[in-house]
Amino acid sequence: MKNEYVIGVDFGSDSVRALVVDVRTGKEISGAVSQYRRWAAGEYSDASESRFRHHPLDYLESLEFVLHKAVKECPDPDAIKAIGVDTTASTPGLVDENCTPLALLEEFKENPDAMFVLWKDHTGQKEADHINEVVKKSDIKYLLHSGNHCSAEYFYPKLMHTLHNSPELQKVAASALELCDWIPCELTGNRDLKKLAMSHCAANIKKMYSPRWNGFPSKEFLDELDPLLYPLVSNMPQKSTSIVTPAGTLCKEWAEKIGLNTDVVVCTGIIDSYSGAIGAGVRKGSVVINMGTSQCQMAVRERAGMTGPTIEGVFGEADDSIIPGYEGLEAGISAFGDLYAWYKRTLAWQMQRLAASTKNEELKEALIKAEDRMIADLSNEALQLKIRPDSPLATDYINGRRSPRPNNTLAAAITGLRISTTAPEIFYAFAEASAFATKAVLDLYINNGVTVNRLIGIGGIAMKSPLVTQLIADITGFPIEVSASANNCALGAAIIGAVAAGIYPDVEKAQDAMCPATDRTYTPNPEKAELLGTRYERYLRLAEFTENDFINN
């Protein structure tokens, strides 16, 4: 039997990964990862302003590197039939009439507002608040697919903020593209704004696009949001494209760069967490928990045609958004791994300063290694703690709250500190807060009629942190199966590629062949149920108190 391979490309917050996969077995044949160089150097972003931007050159340079390396190391490049792409979302960028991101133009190459606005950028909070108020007055519920709430993490608040913050962009911007639409556009060489493949997945959830109101919101509604929006929207494709539909084939320029031919199918893009759910084998009754920089809980259920009530506070709810033929659901936590990374940076502040200034190479290496070990060491110490009802307790809203009640302005809190409190105890409190937040999101699903009988954990934290994963099992009361693949998002993109290339008739058949087995299962410890139940109630009260205090002040 001839080899048949597909490539899955996964654009994350910090890096891009390419994975060559055997379509018959799901075996990973070759792969490569590249960090975003400018992002890693801290350029163009400012956490104090919740501003997080990616320069499009970071995407292009990293994409070329990983594709070239993955193809070069593949034993049979001619067997590669398709490329699937997933990206973070909503991560939009303003483009000119040729689909060129404005930051690639000489005059805007250093302007952060001309770059891609990363999913976790909250600079558009005021604009999101304005959108929520306008939608309340509308006869059409344009936020139907996002839990009846517009977040600063969505498409339009980001466009409104960047255009008004940098008025010089208004004359040049012809439209705006989600990252998951621009990458296929780039790979296929498509320069026609209105004819590119606009991902149904991202359009439904992030852009207020729906067949229920025949596509995008009306001109009158968009003008009420902001007169700058309609000209951009009018230049977008007016029909969304299914994730399993080809966006085109690889253009000559990219084929020559990476060593493939122009017959290779390029898929329509998909949101990374949605792709991860596919790669983990999501089915009706299962929830895939993607434990990465943020946390996403993905589920599917029977299509309802979106005619009934939506789940208030869910982050995404749309037919065909994950597996075509089903309604897809998304909810989650704005900061998951980001919370632990923040705590590590806080503790390592002096170590980082010393490592940057010392000329002693042995000391520098020791400091860097100590910082790299910090999370693992904290986790190991936290596993040994004897937790009491009055042990330190925290909330997880270090970057606001995504679900179940969206509020990007919230801040995290910790209580119960004593002079004897240790660093591992504080770390445990944050890990526990993440698990409590996970339960709150899972309860949102269950209380709204979503069948949940299986949890599947994916992502770095699921694979590397027994502390966090076991806490989630103990607190939710569900066993958590951890996927054997470390690259579920890229694998999901590859699965979509196999369907788009015609190798499989649908996503489910491709999943049956290509999804990995379970690596391990974390089982709830019934002996901890009463203590954790008590602490969960305290967590809810602390969350309510800090939220009310923040609002009142």
BAPAVO-696594 format. One line per field, with one value per residue (C-alpha): x, y, z; residue in one letter; residue number from 1. Coordinates in pm, 1 decimal. Layout:
N
u	[X; ...]
v	[Y; ...]
w	[Z; ...]
rest	[A; ...]
nr	[NUM; ...]
END
This chain:
553
u	[0.0; 133.4; 212.6; -33.4; 58.8; -92.4; 58.3; -105.1; 16.7; -63.7; -14.0; -4.2; 56.8; 435.3; 528.3; 416.3; 439.3; 417.7; 345.9; 356.1; 104.8; 29.4; -339.4; -382.8; -251.3; -214.3; 156.4; 372.7; 626.8; 821.3; 774.9; 925.5; 863.8; 969.0; 935.1; 818.7; 1142.4; 1001.4; 736.7; 999.1; 1199.7; 895.6; 851.4; 525.0; 336.8; 274.2; 111.3; 40.2; -198.9; -324.2; -172.9; -47.9; 56.5; 222.2; 418.3; 314.9; 683.2; 698.4; 427.6; 583.3; 938.6; 832.6; 591.9; 859.5; 1106.0; 871.2; 725.7; 1065.5; 1211.1; 910.5; 902.9; 1279.7; 1270.7; 969.2; 1084.8; 839.1; 746.9; 559.8; 308.6; 197.9; -154.3; -276.3; -194.5; -439.4; -402.7; -523.1; -454.1; -545.3; -862.4; -982.8; -649.2; -732.9; -508.9; -587.9; -500.6; -486.8; -674.1; -416.8; -465.6; -131.8; -119.4; -49.8; 257.1; 423.6; 402.5; 713.4; 532.5; 359.5; 619.6; 672.5; 310.6; 157.0; -193.4; -97.8; -6.2; -216.7; -401.0; -353.2; -654.6; -572.4; -536.2; -792.5; -721.3; -1067.2; -1260.9; -1441.7; -1537.1; -1668.4; -1879.2; -2021.8; -2108.4; -2287.9; -2502.1; -2591.9; -2684.4; -2920.8; -3129.1; -3128.2; -3419.7; -3167.3; -2953.5; -2623.3; -2432.7; -2630.3; -2320.0; -2108.7; -2325.2; -2506.5; -2189.9; -1916.7; -1571.7; -1267.7; -1113.6; -1347.6; -1302.2; -1484.1; -1362.1; -1004.7; -1066.6; -1242.5; -966.6; -674.3; -837.9; -912.0; -583.8; -392.6; -610.3; -340.0; -441.2; -797.4; -708.5; -509.2; -711.6; -936.9; -1051.4; -937.4; -861.6; -857.7; -518.3; -683.2; -805.6; -485.3; -248.3; -443.2; -470.6; -92.4; -22.5; -258.4; -149.5; -505.6; -505.9; -879.6; -1041.0; -1392.6; -1300.0; -1078.6; -1198.3; -1346.4; -1356.9; -1713.0; -1570.2; -1418.1; -1685.1; -1973.5; -1806.5; -1598.8; -1754.1; -2131.3; -2176.7; -2474.6; -2706.6; -2989.6; -2951.5; -2808.1; -2442.9; -2294.8; -2493.7; -2673.7; -2504.8; -2731.8; -2624.0; -2253.2; -2274.4; -2423.5; -2131.3; -1875.9; -1896.3; -1548.7; -1666.0; -1902.1; -1644.3; -1416.6; -1695.4; -1827.4; -1489.5; -1501.4; -1639.4; -2012.0; -2032.4; -1837.5; -1651.4; -1665.0; -1342.5; -1330.7; -1351.7; -1023.7; -918.6; -719.3; -387.7; -32.9; 90.3; 413.9; 602.3; 536.5; 575.2; 927.9; 1011.8; 921.5; 983.1; 629.9; 423.7; 133.0; -119.4; -111.7; -452.1; -460.5; -754.4; -979.0; -850.6; -987.6; -951.2; -675.7; -884.9; -1148.3; -877.4; -740.5; -1082.5; -1089.6; -736.9; -834.9; -1134.6; -1419.6; -1761.9; -2108.8; -2089.9; -1720.9; -1555.3; -1201.1; -1012.8; -726.0; -485.3; -245.5; -180.3; -552.3; -797.2; -1074.7; -1346.3; -1481.8; -1792.5; -2034.3; -2402.2; -2690.0; -2763.2; -3053.7; -3048.8; -2976.8; -3349.0; -3376.5; -3218.7; -2842.1; -2622.0; -2573.4; -2203.6; -2066.7; -1782.5; -1886.6; -2196.0; -2256.8; -2360.4; -2077.4; -1806.0; -1612.4; -1746.7; -1970.8; -2317.2; -2305.1; -2336.4; -1999.2; -1953.9; -1663.1; -1609.9; -1304.0; -1056.0; -869.4; -546.8; -444.1; -76.3; -40.3; -129.8; 150.5; 393.0; 311.9; 383.5; 713.8; 817.2; 727.5; 938.8; 1225.7; 1244.4; 1581.7; 1718.9; 1638.2; 1805.7; 2117.2; 2134.1; 2107.6; 2383.6; 2639.6; 2949.1; 2991.0; 2869.7; 2843.6; 2626.5; 2411.6; 2356.3; 2269.5; 2017.2; 1852.2; 1826.4; 1679.8; 1414.9; 1333.2; 1282.9; 1074.3; 722.7; 812.9; 969.9; 671.1; 434.6; 627.4; 627.9; 258.9; 172.8; 309.2; 105.7; -166.9; -442.2; -686.0; -1018.3; -840.1; -530.9; -459.8; -734.2; -719.4; -919.9; -772.2; -873.9; -520.4; -640.6; -1011.9; -1282.2; -1400.1; -1668.5; -1921.3; -1985.2; -1752.2; -1571.2; -1231.6; -1173.6; -1159.6; -836.4; -719.5; -719.6; -562.1; -663.9; -562.4; -196.7; 0.0; 357.7; 417.5; 275.2; 520.8; 568.0; 437.6; 120.5; 54.3; 124.5; -120.4; -385.1; -348.7; -351.3; -661.2; -825.9; -773.5; -940.1; -1229.8; -1275.4; -1276.1; -1560.1; -1756.5; -1731.6; -1817.9; -2121.7; -2230.4; -2250.1; -2420.4; -2675.9; -2773.5; -2842.4; -2506.6; -2437.7; -2101.0; -1977.2; -1611.9; -1328.3; -1020.7; -720.7; -481.9; -200.8; 124.1; -25.7; -240.8; 69.8; 321.5; 134.8; -3.3; -89.1; -322.8; -475.9; -543.2; -697.0; -936.7; -1036.8; -1083.3; -1282.9; -1505.5; -1558.9; -1484.0; -1193.1; -968.0; -816.2; -496.4; -437.1; -116.0; -41.1; 149.0; 29.9; -347.9; -408.6; -168.5; -311.3; -664.1; -552.4; -403.5; -731.4; -916.8; -657.6; -725.4; -1096.6; -1040.5; -807.4; -1082.5; -898.8; -1184.9; -1552.0; -1595.2; -1418.9; -1546.4; -1402.5; -1069.3; -1071.1; -1133.1; -812.5; -588.7; -670.1; -430.1; -508.1; -526.4; -187.1; -309.8; -623.4; -653.5; -925.8; -1102.8; -998.2; -1322.4; -1135.0; -1074.9; -1430.3; -1562.3; -1261.8; -1248.4; -1625.2; -1592.6; -1308.7; -1499.7; -1786.7; -1532.1; -1386.0; -1729.4; -1784.9; -1439.4; -1502.7; -1836.1; -1688.6; -1392.6; -1609.1; -1861.4; -1584.1; -1420.6; -1747.9; -1839.2; -1502.2]
v	[0.0; 341.1; 591.9; 875.1; 1160.2; 1491.8; 1788.7; 1956.2; 2308.0; 2447.7; 2819.7; 2869.3; 3173.4; 3127.8; 2907.2; 2717.6; 2340.3; 2131.0; 1758.9; 1505.3; 1229.3; 889.7; 898.1; 522.6; 506.3; 860.7; 792.2; 1105.0; 1073.6; 1396.3; 1739.1; 2070.6; 2360.9; 2724.8; 2997.3; 3341.6; 3541.5; 3890.1; 3766.6; 3578.4; 3900.2; 4078.6; 4311.6; 4498.7; 4372.1; 4527.4; 4306.1; 4608.0; 4732.3; 4380.4; 4442.3; 4127.2; 4153.0; 3918.5; 4054.2; 3871.9; 3813.5; 3590.2; 3375.2; 3366.1; 3295.9; 3026.3; 2868.3; 2839.0; 2688.3; 2420.2; 2318.8; 2296.1; 2092.3; 1860.5; 1791.7; 1743.2; 1484.4; 1301.7; 976.9; 1021.3; 1387.3; 1295.1; 1110.2; 1436.4; 1508.8; 1802.8; 2072.1; 2155.3; 2473.3; 2572.1; 2901.5; 3095.2; 3305.2; 3562.8; 3681.3; 3933.0; 4155.8; 4451.7; 4392.7; 4595.3; 4518.1; 4246.0; 4055.1; 4188.4; 4251.1; 4619.7; 4548.2; 4405.4; 4750.1; 4960.8; 5255.1; 5039.4; 4771.6; 4893.5; 4980.0; 4721.9; 4814.5; 4702.5; 4356.2; 4056.1; 4113.8; 3798.0; 3619.3; 3727.9; 4097.7; 4292.0; 4645.0; 4652.7; 4613.5; 4948.5; 4860.6; 4520.5; 4692.0; 4922.0; 4626.0; 4452.0; 4760.6; 4799.9; 4431.5; 4457.7; 4706.4; 4502.3; 4286.5; 4035.0; 3860.7; 3895.8; 3743.3; 3419.9; 3214.1; 3355.0; 3306.8; 3639.8; 3827.0; 4005.9; 3963.4; 4184.3; 3863.7; 3874.8; 4013.9; 4348.7; 4506.9; 4450.7; 4610.4; 4908.9; 4967.1; 4940.6; 5160.4; 5440.7; 5403.3; 5439.6; 5654.3; 5641.1; 5278.9; 5372.2; 5489.6; 5176.8; 4898.2; 4732.0; 4457.1; 4235.1; 3863.9; 3609.1; 3439.7; 3105.9; 3263.6; 3447.7; 3148.7; 2939.3; 3256.0; 3290.3; 2923.1; 2918.0; 3255.6; 3388.5; 3768.8; 3818.3; 3928.3; 3832.5; 3489.4; 3351.1; 3068.2; 3225.5; 2965.1; 2886.3; 2795.1; 3137.8; 3341.2; 3194.1; 3227.8; 3545.2; 3760.8; 3753.8; 3563.2; 3327.8; 3172.5; 3277.8; 3640.1; 3560.8; 3618.0; 3924.1; 4178.3; 4448.0; 4770.0; 4965.2; 4757.4; 4771.1; 5147.7; 5181.6; 4984.4; 5188.4; 5348.0; 5210.9; 4848.6; 4808.3; 4899.8; 4627.1; 4370.3; 4445.0; 4335.9; 3999.4; 3681.3; 3683.2; 3306.4; 3097.5; 2778.9; 2444.4; 2337.2; 2021.3; 2216.7; 2291.1; 2655.1; 2573.9; 2410.6; 2505.4; 2796.0; 2772.2; 3011.8; 2808.0; 2474.9; 2574.1; 2705.9; 2386.1; 2114.8; 2006.8; 2014.5; 2239.2; 1953.5; 1954.6; 2055.5; 2342.6; 2326.5; 2599.4; 2710.5; 2617.5; 2755.9; 2573.7; 2448.7; 2317.2; 2135.3; 1994.6; 1853.3; 1674.1; 1542.3; 1407.5; 1220.0; 1438.2; 1276.3; 1340.0; 1295.1; 1377.9; 1705.5; 1772.3; 1997.2; 2173.5; 2270.2; 2522.0; 2894.7; 2929.4; 2645.2; 2548.6; 2291.8; 2163.6; 1950.6; 1848.3; 1760.1; 1706.0; 2003.2; 2212.7; 2454.8; 2725.3; 2785.0; 2734.7; 2928.7; 2953.9; 2871.8; 3203.9; 3265.2; 2998.7; 3127.8; 2959.9; 2771.1; 2701.2; 2424.1; 2256.6; 2449.0; 2142.5; 1832.8; 1904.7; 1772.8; 1856.9; 2166.5; 2263.2; 2417.0; 2611.9; 2751.0; 2789.4; 2989.3; 3296.2; 3221.2; 2863.6; 2801.8; 3180.4; 3185.6; 2946.7; 3126.3; 3456.4; 3307.1; 3165.3; 3502.4; 3670.6; 3433.0; 3436.0; 3815.1; 3854.8; 3537.6; 3673.7; 4007.3; 3834.3; 3593.6; 3885.8; 4087.5; 3830.5; 3749.4; 3420.9; 3166.8; 2884.9; 3098.2; 3208.6; 2848.0; 2744.9; 3028.3; 2943.9; 2575.9; 2663.8; 2881.1; 2606.1; 2359.3; 2595.3; 2485.1; 2116.1; 2170.1; 2371.8; 2102.1; 1823.6; 2014.3; 2101.3; 1732.9; 1666.5; 1938.0; 1856.4; 2093.8; 2222.9; 2404.1; 2729.4; 2683.2; 2973.6; 3010.7; 3192.1; 3285.6; 3240.4; 3563.1; 3683.6; 3779.3; 3817.9; 3549.9; 3385.1; 3149.8; 3101.6; 3476.8; 3662.2; 3959.7; 4054.4; 4325.0; 4095.5; 4047.0; 3744.3; 3731.2; 3524.2; 3502.5; 3312.4; 3413.4; 3383.4; 3453.5; 3077.8; 3049.1; 2897.1; 2935.0; 2579.0; 2658.0; 2963.5; 2762.0; 2496.3; 2764.6; 2882.6; 2526.6; 2452.4; 2773.8; 2656.4; 2326.3; 2504.4; 2722.6; 2406.3; 2265.3; 2590.5; 2570.6; 2200.0; 2268.0; 2533.1; 2262.4; 2004.3; 2249.6; 2342.1; 1990.7; 1899.2; 1528.5; 1476.7; 1125.4; 1147.0; 1398.6; 1394.7; 1608.2; 1742.5; 1995.8; 2038.9; 2071.8; 1759.5; 1562.6; 1720.0; 1820.4; 1537.6; 1801.0; 2005.9; 1714.2; 1514.4; 1820.8; 1858.6; 1492.0; 1521.1; 1844.9; 1761.1; 1400.0; 1278.0; 1055.7; 1235.2; 1040.7; 1203.6; 1172.0; 993.9; 1265.1; 1575.9; 1747.3; 1711.6; 2049.1; 1974.0; 1621.6; 1763.8; 1988.9; 1682.5; 1492.7; 1779.2; 1767.0; 1397.0; 1469.6; 1771.5; 1561.5; 1300.7; 1024.4; 991.7; 1077.8; 1261.7; 1369.3; 1075.9; 815.7; 997.6; 1016.4; 641.6; 576.2; 861.1; 953.0; 825.0; 600.8; 718.6; 755.3; 749.3; 813.9; 1023.4; 886.2; 1101.5; 1040.4; 1008.8; 1077.6; 1437.5; 1506.0; 1662.1; 1890.1; 2006.1; 2056.6; 2288.8; 2478.7; 2504.4; 2677.6; 2917.0; 2975.2; 3072.2; 3312.9; 3465.3; 3507.2; 3678.3; 3903.4; 4018.8; 4072.9; 4283.3; 4476.2; 4547.2; 4662.0; 4882.3; 5053.4]
w	[0.0; -96.6; 176.0; 226.5; 458.1; 561.9; 743.7; 1041.5; 1122.7; 1467.9; 1536.8; 1914.1; 2131.6; 2145.6; 1850.7; 1542.5; 1495.8; 1179.9; 1199.4; 914.0; 992.1; 836.9; 743.5; 798.9; 1154.1; 1287.0; 1341.7; 1354.3; 1072.3; 1120.4; 1270.6; 1369.3; 1608.1; 1581.1; 1841.3; 1726.6; 1740.3; 1799.8; 2041.2; 2244.1; 2271.6; 2414.9; 2117.9; 2046.0; 2354.0; 2694.6; 2957.8; 3180.5; 2909.7; 2818.9; 2476.0; 2300.9; 1936.0; 1685.0; 1392.5; 1071.2; 994.7; 1301.9; 1145.6; 798.1; 910.9; 1156.9; 907.3; 640.1; 888.2; 1026.8; 691.4; 525.6; 812.6; 848.1; 473.4; 452.7; 731.9; 583.9; 414.6; 125.7; 61.7; -256.1; -35.4; 133.3; 12.0; 219.9; 472.5; 752.1; 958.5; 1303.8; 1481.5; 1792.0; 1770.3; 1765.8; 1631.1; 1356.7; 1151.6; 926.4; 559.3; 237.8; -83.5; -169.0; 159.1; 284.7; 662.9; 718.5; 931.4; 618.8; 459.6; 515.1; 674.8; 938.0; 1010.2; 1369.1; 1449.3; 1687.5; 1570.0; 1218.4; 1349.9; 1444.9; 1771.0; 1975.3; 2125.4; 2482.0; 2397.5; 2603.0; 2480.8; 2321.9; 2647.0; 2615.6; 2259.7; 2376.8; 2642.8; 2375.8; 2151.1; 2437.7; 2497.8; 2130.8; 2094.8; 2392.3; 2193.4; 1872.3; 1760.2; 1624.0; 1886.8; 1708.1; 2002.7; 1983.5; 1904.2; 2187.8; 2493.9; 2439.7; 2531.7; 2337.3; 2486.5; 2433.3; 2294.5; 1993.1; 1642.8; 1630.2; 1956.9; 1840.1; 1501.9; 1654.0; 1906.6; 1663.2; 1399.0; 1645.3; 1830.7; 1500.6; 1267.7; 998.9; 934.4; 838.6; 487.6; 402.8; 566.6; 309.6; 545.0; 830.2; 839.9; 1116.0; 1136.5; 1051.6; 724.9; 637.3; 660.0; 401.7; 192.7; 205.7; 130.2; -168.6; -304.5; -293.7; -305.5; -362.8; -37.0; -136.3; -273.8; 1.0; 226.1; 540.1; 815.9; 925.7; 1265.3; 1333.7; 1153.9; 1355.5; 1693.9; 1660.2; 1385.3; 1456.0; 1128.9; 1104.8; 845.8; 1080.6; 969.1; 625.7; 705.2; 871.8; 1073.4; 876.0; 764.6; 998.9; 1296.6; 1210.0; 1157.8; 1504.2; 1645.7; 1452.2; 1102.8; 1029.6; 1040.8; 745.4; 475.6; 615.0; 643.2; 293.0; 153.5; 330.0; 170.4; 230.4; 277.1; 524.7; 430.6; 611.3; 781.2; 566.9; 240.1; 58.2; 51.6; -262.8; -342.7; -253.4; -463.3; -662.0; -432.6; -118.2; -297.4; -398.6; -52.0; 132.4; -126.6; -216.0; -535.0; -623.0; -607.0; -226.7; -88.1; 163.2; 403.3; 531.8; 871.8; 1213.3; 1566.7; 1756.5; 2049.1; 1807.5; 1616.0; 1941.8; 2024.8; 1690.3; 1743.8; 2085.6; 1943.4; 2070.0; 2044.0; 2182.9; 2560.8; 2589.5; 2685.0; 2567.0; 2807.9; 2633.7; 2912.7; 2764.9; 2797.8; 2847.8; 2898.5; 2657.6; 2723.5; 2394.0; 2339.6; 2065.6; 2076.8; 1836.1; 1612.7; 1732.4; 1441.4; 1700.9; 1738.4; 2113.1; 2399.2; 2398.2; 2694.1; 2871.4; 2934.6; 2699.9; 2479.6; 2156.3; 2040.2; 1671.9; 1436.8; 1239.3; 1425.6; 1547.5; 1373.4; 1073.6; 1148.7; 1520.7; 1732.7; 1875.7; 2220.4; 2368.8; 2717.4; 2934.7; 3138.4; 3010.9; 3199.0; 3277.9; 3204.3; 3196.7; 3567.7; 3661.7; 3428.5; 3599.9; 3943.4; 3821.0; 3676.6; 4002.8; 4210.0; 3960.5; 3926.5; 4097.8; 3937.1; 3592.6; 3668.3; 3796.6; 3503.4; 3260.2; 3430.3; 3545.4; 3343.0; 3531.7; 3275.4; 3530.3; 3756.7; 3462.4; 3353.6; 3710.2; 3743.2; 3412.0; 3505.1; 3845.3; 3681.5; 3432.5; 3721.0; 3930.6; 3827.8; 3854.7; 4198.1; 4320.6; 4193.8; 4366.6; 4695.4; 4660.8; 4615.2; 4964.0; 5138.4; 5389.3; 5285.0; 5547.5; 5503.4; 5598.0; 5378.4; 5139.0; 4877.5; 4544.1; 4237.6; 3890.9; 3713.9; 3639.0; 3288.9; 3355.0; 3335.8; 3016.3; 3154.2; 3302.9; 3345.6; 3106.6; 3256.6; 3115.0; 3376.2; 3679.6; 3872.5; 4069.1; 4448.1; 4722.9; 5087.3; 5399.0; 5390.0; 5712.5; 5811.2; 5783.5; 5428.7; 5181.0; 4806.0; 4738.4; 4938.4; 4723.0; 4409.0; 4527.7; 4582.5; 4221.5; 4085.6; 4293.1; 4167.8; 3809.2; 3896.5; 4069.6; 3759.7; 3548.9; 3758.4; 3725.3; 3346.2; 3339.6; 3558.7; 3307.2; 3042.3; 3263.3; 3403.3; 3047.2; 2926.3; 2770.7; 2823.4; 2993.0; 3065.3; 2965.4; 3008.9; 2784.3; 2881.4; 2617.8; 2614.7; 2803.4; 3150.5; 3110.1; 3016.2; 3254.1; 3571.2; 3786.6; 4051.0; 3830.3; 3641.4; 3957.5; 4121.6; 3828.4; 3859.0; 4237.5; 4216.9; 3919.0; 4023.0; 3669.1; 3563.2; 3315.5; 3027.9; 2902.2; 2529.4; 2427.8; 2170.6; 2271.9; 1954.2; 1941.7; 1775.4; 1489.7; 1469.3; 1444.4; 1159.0; 989.1; 1032.7; 866.2; 588.6; 533.2; 489.4; 262.9; 44.8; 2.0; 187.8; 439.1; 384.5; 715.9; 1034.4; 1241.3; 1003.3; 1001.5; 1382.2; 1408.3; 1217.0; 1328.6; 1690.5; 1957.5; 2251.2; 2612.6; 2777.8; 3139.2; 3343.8; 3660.6; 3887.3; 4150.5; 4511.6; 4714.0; 5039.6; 4927.7; 4810.6; 5133.5; 5191.2; 4830.3; 4825.7; 5125.7; 4963.7; 4636.1; 4815.7; 4968.7; 4620.1; 4486.7; 4776.4; 4730.1; 4357.7; 4424.8; 4694.3; 4485.1; 4178.4; 4370.8; 4543.3; 4208.1; 4052.7; 4348.6; 4343.8]
rest	[M; K; N; E; Y; V; I; G; V; D; F; G; S; D; S; V; R; A; L; V; V; D; V; R; T; G; K; E; I; S; G; A; V; S; Q; Y; R; R; W; A; A; G; E; Y; S; D; A; S; E; S; R; F; R; H; H; P; L; D; Y; L; E; S; L; E; F; V; L; H; K; A; V; K; E; C; P; D; P; D; A; I; K; A; I; G; V; D; T; T; A; S; T; P; G; L; V; D; E; N; C; T; P; L; A; L; L; E; E; F; K; E; N; P; D; A; M; F; V; L; W; K; D; H; T; G; Q; K; E; A; D; H; I; N; E; V; V; K; K; S; D; I; K; Y; L; L; H; S; G; N; H; C; S; A; E; Y; F; Y; P; K; L; M; H; T; L; H; N; S; P; E; L; Q; K; V; A; A; S; A; L; E; L; C; D; W; I; P; C; E; L; T; G; N; R; D; L; K; K; L; A; M; S; H; C; A; A; N; I; K; K; M; Y; S; P; R; W; N; G; F; P; S; K; E; F; L; D; E; L; D; P; L; L; Y; P; L; V; S; N; M; P; Q; K; S; T; S; I; V; T; P; A; G; T; L; C; K; E; W; A; E; K; I; G; L; N; T; D; V; V; V; C; T; G; I; I; D; S; Y; S; G; A; I; G; A; G; V; R; K; G; S; V; V; I; N; M; G; T; S; Q; C; Q; M; A; V; R; E; R; A; G; M; T; G; P; T; I; E; G; V; F; G; E; A; D; D; S; I; I; P; G; Y; E; G; L; E; A; G; I; S; A; F; G; D; L; Y; A; W; Y; K; R; T; L; A; W; Q; M; Q; R; L; A; A; S; T; K; N; E; E; L; K; E; A; L; I; K; A; E; D; R; M; I; A; D; L; S; N; E; A; L; Q; L; K; I; R; P; D; S; P; L; A; T; D; Y; I; N; G; R; R; S; P; R; P; N; N; T; L; A; A; A; I; T; G; L; R; I; S; T; T; A; P; E; I; F; Y; A; F; A; E; A; S; A; F; A; T; K; A; V; L; D; L; Y; I; N; N; G; V; T; V; N; R; L; I; G; I; G; G; I; A; M; K; S; P; L; V; T; Q; L; I; A; D; I; T; G; F; P; I; E; V; S; A; S; A; N; N; C; A; L; G; A; A; I; I; G; A; V; A; A; G; I; Y; P; D; V; E; K; A; Q; D; A; M; C; P; A; T; D; R; T; Y; T; P; N; P; E; K; A; E; L; L; G; T; R; Y; E; R; Y; L; R; L; A; E; F; T; E; N; D; F; I; N; N]
nr	[1; 2; 3; 4; 5; 6; 7; 8; 9; 10; 11; 12; 13; 14; 15; 16; 17; 18; 19; 20; 21; 22; 23; 24; 25; 26; 27; 28; 29; 30; 31; 32; 33; 34; 35; 36; 37; 38; 39; 40; 41; 42; 43; 44; 45; 46; 47; 48; 49; 50; 51; 52; 53; 54; 55; 56; 57; 58; 59; 60; 61; 62; 63; 64; 65; 66; 67; 68; 69; 70; 71; 72; 73; 74; 75; 76; 77; 78; 79; 80; 81; 82; 83; 84; 85; 86; 87; 88; 89; 90; 91; 92; 93; 94; 95; 96; 97; 98; 99; 100; 101; 102; 103; 104; 105; 106; 107; 108; 109; 110; 111; 112; 113; 114; 115; 116; 117; 118; 119; 120; 121; 122; 123; 124; 125; 126; 127; 128; 129; 130; 131; 132; 133; 134; 135; 136; 137; 138; 139; 140; 141; 142; 143; 144; 145; 146; 147; 148; 149; 150; 151; 152; 153; 154; 155; 156; 157; 158; 159; 160; 161; 162; 163; 164; 165; 166; 167; 168; 169; 170; 171; 172; 173; 174; 175; 176; 177; 178; 179; 180; 181; 182; 183; 184; 185; 186; 187; 188; 189; 190; 191; 192; 193; 194; 195; 196; 197; 198; 199; 200; 201; 202; 203; 204; 205; 206; 207; 208; 209; 210; 211; 212; 213; 214; 215; 216; 217; 218; 219; 220; 221; 222; 223; 224; 225; 226; 227; 228; 229; 230; 231; 232; 233; 234; 235; 236; 237; 238; 239; 240; 241; 242; 243; 244; 245; 246; 247; 248; 249; 250; 251; 252; 253; 254; 255; 256; 257; 258; 259; 260; 261; 262; 263; 264; 265; 266; 267; 268; 269; 270; 271; 272; 273; 274; 275; 276; 277; 278; 279; 280; 281; 282; 283; 284; 285; 286; 287; 288; 289; 290; 291; 292; 293; 294; 295; 296; 297; 298; 299; 300; 301; 302; 303; 304; 305; 306; 307; 308; 309; 310; 311; 312; 313; 314; 315; 316; 317; 318; 319; 320; 321; 322; 323; 324; 325; 326; 327; 328; 329; 330; 331; 332; 333; 334; 335; 336; 337; 338; 339; 340; 341; 342; 343; 344; 345; 346; 347; 348; 349; 350; 351; 352; 353; 354; 355; 356; 357; 358; 359; 360; 361; 362; 363; 364; 365; 366; 367; 368; 369; 370; 371; 372; 373; 374; 375; 376; 377; 378; 379; 380; 381; 382; 383; 384; 385; 386; 387; 388; 389; 390; 391; 392; 393; 394; 395; 396; 397; 398; 399; 400; 401; 402; 403; 404; 405; 406; 407; 408; 409; 410; 411; 412; 413; 414; 415; 416; 417; 418; 419; 420; 421; 422; 423; 424; 425; 426; 427; 428; 429; 430; 431; 432; 433; 434; 435; 436; 437; 438; 439; 440; 441; 442; 443; 444; 445; 446; 447; 448; 449; 450; 451; 452; 453; 454; 455; 456; 457; 458; 459; 460; 461; 462; 463; 464; 465; 466; 467; 468; 469; 470; 471; 472; 473; 474; 475; 476; 477; 478; 479; 480; 481; 482; 483; 484; 485; 486; 487; 488; 489; 490; 491; 492; 493; 494; 495; 496; 497; 498; 499; 500; 501; 502; 503; 504; 505; 506; 507; 508; 509; 510; 511; 512; 513; 514; 515; 516; 517; 518; 519; 520; 521; 522; 523; 524; 525; 526; 527; 528; 529; 530; 531; 532; 533; 534; 535; 536; 537; 538; 539; 540; 541; 542; 543; 544; 545; 546; 547; 548; 549; 550; 551; 552; 553]
END
